[in-house]
Amino acid sequence: MKSPLENTMSLNVLEAGASPSVSFDAEKKLVSKVAWRLMPLIMVCYLFAFFDRINISFAKFQLQTDLSLSDTAYGLGAGLFVVGYVLFEVPSNMMLYKVGARRWIARIMMSWGTATAAMVFVNSEWQFYALRFVIGAMEAGFAPGVLYYLTLWFPQHYRGRITSMLFLASAFAGLVGAPISGLVLEHLDGVMQMRGWHWLFLLGGGPCIVLGLMVLALLKDRIEDAHWLTPGEKALLASRVAQREPHKGGGSLLTALRIPGFLTLGLIYFLIQVASYGLNFWAPQLIRSAGTQSPVMIGLLTAIPYIFGAISMVVIGRVSDATGERRKFVAALVALGAVGFFCAGIFANQTTFLIVALSLLGTGIVACIPMFWTLPPKLLAGAGAGAAGGIAVINTLGQFGGIVSPVMVGRIKDLTGSTTPALYVIGVTTLIAVALLLWGLPQKLRTLDKN
């Protein structure tokens, strides 16, 4: 094993001009070291962030009964989370750029955890609406803030696997959270005179406060502040990250908005999120409507799409990094999601085939989101402070899908008694996203990422 001095010397030699193979090996080892240091905590944070979004879908049945909510009212409450998120998204990310990612991400986690735990006090429809809005406002900026934070630490050609690692946490939120939610709803209902859905929100929000404190204590804002890296490692990593990265150079949010293809990316993400929220907020309902009544079994079956999504994320992320191709992989995954929605509509009353359809959905829609987020940094290179705001704007435009999708599906179900027509509508929107990905983006997003 080399000493720190020897490692520092070898890295300095690389910067002076060592062979490409040696340079690549050293860079790969260094990126792995950084990933092992940062990603476990970030992934756990993201797991709770995603779980606190989707736990409303598992609480739906008890929540609707206790608060006398229609499907439209449930969809509206689910969507109000996104309204709060959207309204505060861009200001939150611009503040993150000013005060530092570590402090702001910690603030977000502690405030949204507190608001989520406060759901135990809701006892009316209007309180449900109000607190869902507050939870969304408190969480605003978290996902794009973390994505921006990763651009400060990882070179562009590692972005596919790193973002896949991050979003793998969202798959695990469904994979682990779904069966646990079923167990909580069934076995903690009535404990300490609290309903099962009360426990679900309390157990989802409380840990976020602790995680926020851990972010403050363990993460660093800059490579230069990482005491666990040698000077040579800091220099090498900083030089690699500086190549074609969006946070370097001047610029503003207005600069980002004027970039050709920027708004198209926002529209594509909107269409993807219509599909994503369709899966996240309604999968338990689809399984229940097909004939499964046990909360535990619904939770177990809901986890299956996320298992396939997790596998797809890892495999596609690595293949994408190896080839440098991003756009076509996103399009292929979204197209697979479209097939899943159409099949879910066709087999809405047949549990076995419905689970197969939802597995296609998970493979495509769950996995396409991290792959999509490799595209904005390519477009926003050189936008400076506008990069953080630009990423937030794209995320905000996308999150409107989280307003449209739950309300649309709920309204269609109340009017027709079935979610099937809504599934077909979402299938069509995903095909539009595929067309935009293949033929609607500028040349800058068609190029391959080279090592």
ABEGO torsion letter per residue (X at the ends): XBBAAAAAAAAAAAAAGBBAAAAAAAAAAAAAAAAAAAAAAAAAAAAAAAAAAAAAAAAAAAAAAAAGBBAAAAAAAAAAAAAAAAAAAAAAAAAAAAAEAAAAAAAAAAAAAAAAAAAAABABAAAAAAAAAAAAAAABGAAAAAAAAAAAABBAAAAAAAAAAAAAAAAAAAAAAAAAAAAAAAAABGBGGBBAAAAAAAAAAAAAAAAAAAAAAABBABAAABAABBAAAAAAAAAAAABGBAABEBEBAAAAAABBGAAAAAAAAAAAAAAAAAAAAAAAAAAAAAGBABAAAAAAAAAAAAAAAAAAAAAAAAAAAAAGBAAAAAAAAAAAAAAAAAAAAAAAABAAAAAAAAAAAAAAAAAAAAAAAAAAAAAABGAEAAAAAAAAAAAAAAAAAAAAAAAAAAAAAAAAGBAAAAAAAAAAAAAAAAAAAAAABBAAAABBBBX
